[in-house]
Amino acid sequence: MTVSSRNDSTGLRLISAVLTLGALLGGCANRALNADNSAYGPDDVRERHPIVLRDAPRSLDVFVGRSGRTLDPRQADDVASFAREFRQSGKGGLVAEVPTGARRDHATQDTLSGIKAALSRGGVSPALLSVRSYPVQDPGLASPIRLTFASLQASVAHRCGQWPTDMGSSDFRFSSSNAPYWNLGCSSQATLAAQVADPIDLVRSRDEGRPDIVKRMGAITKIREGTDPSTQYRQQTPQINSTVGGGG
């Protein structure tokens, strides 16, 4: 009787192990069959959250000052820098959206004149500036003059923060698949796209610059003389106690 119960218990353990292994294998098979499922997606973050290049607007809000004044030094520098960026990567024209219906029309025109002067300082002719208007919804809020131009920009192809699959234990198939969750790596890809100086660098590399001939010939000379061509930088760092005057 005891031996029979022990055999039954062993058989139940074997059946349970087989069923568990079958579920794991089934999860792997389902993952392979449903490679395009949004719950899983590609394992490579570059395929799951690809960076794409598109023409998108770049804008700068210039806040209106007091009447009789143009731009303060901070905003003048911002507009001049925006003008240089437009010269480097801008497509089409440069647009200024001016608020209308506000009670500061004179101040708005003075600010617009300051913008044109700062654009000239940045190398952009004011003749390239197209002025449009937009209605002010709330007179109590600041209504800036918005400068806009289109340029080639890098961004993630979709919005981050999507969670198509429960990260808990409710979805056993996904939990046992050991697959990366969908949103993993999206923020790092978006940050990389926002920080790149030239979006074309993500498509192809740049040509190599001119080599330093003087340094190269110096290293070759040292090799011919049988000396070490590497550069050693020696810097003596003083002890902290001798610098601050601390004793024992």
C-alpha positions as CSV (number, residue, x, y, z in Angstrom):
1,M,0.0,0.0,0.0
2,T,2.8,2.4,0.9
3,V,4.8,1.5,-2.2
4,S,1.7,2.1,-4.5
5,S,1.1,5.5,-3.0
6,R,4.8,6.4,-3.4
7,N,4.7,5.3,-7.1
8,D,1.5,7.3,-7.7
9,S,3.2,10.4,-6.2
10,T,6.2,9.9,-8.4
11,G,4.1,9.6,-11.5
12,L,2.2,12.8,-10.6
13,R,5.5,14.6,-10.3
14,L,6.6,13.4,-13.7
15,I,3.3,14.4,-15.3
16,S,3.5,17.8,-13.8
17,A,7.1,18.3,-15.0
18,V,6.1,17.2,-18.5
19,L,3.1,19.6,-18.6
20,T,5.3,22.5,-17.4
21,L,8.0,21.7,-20.0
22,G,5.3,21.5,-22.7
23,A,3.9,24.9,-21.6
24,L,7.3,26.4,-21.8
25,L,8.0,24.9,-25.3
26,G,4.5,26.0,-26.4
27,G,5.3,29.6,-25.3
28,C,8.5,29.5,-27.3
29,A,6.7,28.1,-30.3
30,N,3.9,30.8,-30.0
31,R,6.6,33.5,-29.8
32,A,8.3,32.2,-32.9
33,L,5.0,32.0,-34.8
34,N,3.8,35.4,-33.6
35,A,7.0,37.3,-34.2
36,D,5.0,40.4,-35.2
37,N,2.8,40.3,-32.1
38,S,3.0,43.7,-30.4
39,A,3.3,42.0,-27.1
40,Y,6.7,40.6,-28.0
41,G,8.1,42.4,-31.0
42,P,11.7,42.0,-32.2
43,D,14.4,41.4,-29.6
44,D,16.6,44.0,-31.1
45,V,15.7,47.4,-29.7
46,R,16.7,49.1,-33.0
47,E,14.0,47.0,-34.7
48,R,11.4,47.3,-31.9
49,H,11.9,51.1,-31.6
50,P,13.5,52.3,-34.9
51,I,14.8,55.8,-35.3
52,V,13.4,57.5,-38.5
53,L,14.2,60.7,-40.2
54,R,11.4,63.1,-41.1
55,D,10.9,66.8,-41.9
56,A,9.5,68.4,-38.8
57,P,9.0,71.9,-37.5
58,R,11.5,73.6,-35.2
59,S,10.2,76.6,-33.3
60,L,11.3,79.3,-30.9
61,D,8.9,81.4,-28.7
62,V,10.0,85.0,-28.3
63,F,8.0,86.7,-25.5
64,V,6.8,90.2,-26.1
65,G,8.4,92.9,-24.0
66,R,7.3,96.4,-23.1
67,S,6.5,99.1,-25.6
68,G,9.4,101.1,-26.9
69,R,11.8,98.2,-26.3
70,T,12.9,95.5,-28.7
71,L,14.6,92.4,-27.4
72,D,16.5,91.8,-24.2
73,P,20.1,90.4,-24.7
74,R,19.0,86.9,-23.8
75,Q,16.2,86.7,-26.4
76,A,18.3,88.5,-29.0
77,D,21.0,85.8,-28.7
78,D,18.4,83.1,-28.9
79,V,17.0,84.5,-32.1
80,A,20.4,84.9,-33.6
81,S,21.3,81.3,-32.8
82,F,17.9,80.2,-34.2
83,A,18.8,82.1,-37.4
84,R,22.2,80.3,-37.7
85,E,20.4,77.0,-37.2
86,F,18.0,78.0,-40.0
87,R,20.9,78.7,-42.3
88,Q,22.4,75.3,-41.6
89,S,19.4,72.9,-41.7
90,G,16.3,74.9,-42.6
91,K,14.0,74.0,-45.4
92,G,11.6,76.4,-47.0
93,G,10.9,79.7,-45.4
94,L,11.0,81.1,-41.9
95,V,7.6,82.0,-40.4
96,A,6.7,84.3,-37.5
97,E,3.3,83.8,-35.9
98,V,2.3,87.1,-34.2
99,P,-0.5,87.2,-31.7
100,T,-3.5,89.4,-32.5
101,G,-6.3,90.6,-30.3
102,A,-3.9,91.4,-27.4
103,R,-3.8,94.7,-25.7
104,R,-0.1,95.2,-26.4
105,D,0.0,95.7,-30.2
106,H,2.7,98.4,-30.0
107,A,4.9,96.1,-27.8
108,T,4.3,93.2,-30.3
109,Q,5.5,95.3,-33.2
110,D,8.6,96.5,-31.3
111,T,9.4,92.9,-30.4
112,L,9.0,91.9,-34.1
113,S,11.4,94.7,-35.1
114,G,13.9,93.3,-32.6
115,I,13.5,89.8,-34.1
116,K,14.2,91.1,-37.6
117,A,17.4,92.8,-36.3
118,A,18.5,89.6,-34.5
119,L,17.9,87.6,-37.6
120,S,20.1,89.9,-39.6
121,R,22.8,89.5,-37.0
122,G,22.5,85.7,-37.4
123,G,22.9,86.0,-41.2
124,V,19.3,85.7,-42.2
125,S,17.7,88.5,-44.2
126,P,14.4,89.8,-42.7
127,A,12.9,89.5,-46.3
128,L,12.8,85.7,-45.8
129,L,10.5,86.1,-42.8
130,S,6.8,85.5,-43.4
131,V,4.5,87.1,-40.8
132,R,1.3,85.4,-39.9
133,S,-1.2,86.0,-37.1
134,Y,-3.0,83.8,-34.6
135,P,-5.8,84.8,-32.2
136,V,-5.1,85.1,-28.5
137,Q,-7.3,82.7,-26.6
138,D,-6.5,84.0,-23.1
139,P,-5.3,87.6,-22.7
140,G,-4.1,86.9,-19.2
141,L,-1.4,84.5,-20.5
142,A,1.8,85.3,-22.3
143,S,1.3,85.3,-26.0
144,P,4.7,84.9,-27.7
145,I,5.8,85.4,-31.2
146,R,6.6,82.0,-32.5
147,L,9.4,81.5,-35.1
148,T,9.1,78.3,-37.1
149,F,11.0,76.5,-39.9
150,A,11.1,72.9,-41.2
151,S,14.2,70.8,-40.9
152,L,15.3,67.2,-41.1
153,Q,15.0,65.6,-37.6
154,A,15.5,62.2,-36.0
155,S,12.8,60.7,-33.8
156,V,11.4,57.3,-32.8
157,A,8.8,56.1,-35.2
158,H,6.1,55.8,-32.5
159,R,5.2,57.1,-29.1
160,C,7.0,55.6,-26.1
161,G,5.1,54.4,-23.0
162,Q,3.1,51.7,-24.6
163,W,2.4,48.6,-22.5
164,P,0.5,46.0,-24.6
165,T,1.3,43.2,-22.2
166,D,0.8,42.9,-18.4
167,M,4.2,42.8,-16.7
168,G,2.8,40.7,-13.8
169,S,1.9,37.0,-13.6
170,S,-1.4,37.3,-15.3
171,D,0.1,36.4,-18.7
172,F,2.0,33.2,-18.1
173,R,2.9,32.8,-21.7
174,F,4.7,36.1,-21.9
175,S,6.2,35.8,-18.4
176,S,7.7,32.4,-19.3
177,S,9.0,33.5,-22.7
178,N,11.9,35.6,-21.2
179,A,11.3,38.2,-24.0
180,P,12.0,41.9,-23.5
181,Y,8.8,43.9,-22.8
182,W,7.7,46.2,-25.5
183,N,8.6,49.6,-24.0
184,L,12.2,48.5,-23.1
185,G,14.7,50.8,-24.8
186,C,12.2,53.2,-26.2
187,S,13.3,56.2,-24.0
188,S,17.0,55.6,-24.8
189,Q,16.3,55.5,-28.5
190,A,14.3,58.7,-28.2
191,T,17.1,60.4,-26.3
192,L,19.7,59.3,-28.8
193,A,17.5,60.7,-31.6
194,A,17.1,64.0,-29.8
195,Q,20.8,64.4,-29.0
196,V,22.3,63.7,-32.5
197,A,23.8,66.8,-34.0
198,D,23.2,65.8,-37.6
199,P,20.4,63.2,-38.3
200,I,22.2,62.1,-41.4
201,D,24.9,60.6,-39.1
202,L,22.4,57.9,-38.2
203,V,22.2,56.9,-41.8
204,R,25.8,57.0,-43.0
205,S,29.2,57.8,-41.5
206,R,31.3,60.9,-42.4
207,D,34.4,60.9,-44.5
208,E,37.7,60.7,-42.5
209,G,39.4,63.9,-41.8
210,R,42.9,64.8,-42.8
211,P,45.5,62.9,-40.7
212,D,48.0,64.6,-38.5
213,I,51.2,64.2,-40.7
214,V,53.5,65.7,-38.1
215,K,52.5,63.3,-35.4
216,R,52.5,60.3,-37.7
217,M,56.0,61.0,-39.0
218,G,57.2,61.5,-35.5
219,A,55.9,58.1,-34.5
220,I,57.5,56.5,-37.6
221,T,60.8,58.1,-36.7
222,K,60.7,56.7,-33.2
223,I,59.9,53.2,-34.5
224,R,62.9,53.4,-36.9
225,E,65.1,54.5,-34.0
226,G,63.8,51.6,-31.9
227,T,62.2,53.8,-29.3
228,D,58.7,53.7,-27.9
229,P,56.3,55.7,-30.1
230,S,53.6,56.0,-27.5
231,T,53.0,59.3,-25.7
232,Q,53.3,59.5,-21.9
233,Y,51.6,62.3,-20.1
234,R,53.1,63.0,-16.7
235,Q,51.4,65.2,-14.2
236,Q,52.5,65.6,-10.6
237,T,49.5,65.8,-8.3
238,P,50.2,67.3,-4.9
239,Q,49.2,65.6,-1.7
240,I,45.9,66.8,-0.3
241,N,47.3,67.4,3.1
242,S,50.1,69.6,1.8
243,T,47.7,71.6,-0.3
244,V,45.1,72.4,2.4
245,G,47.8,72.6,5.1
246,G,46.6,69.6,7.0
247,G,49.0,67.9,9.3
248,G,49.0,64.5,11.0
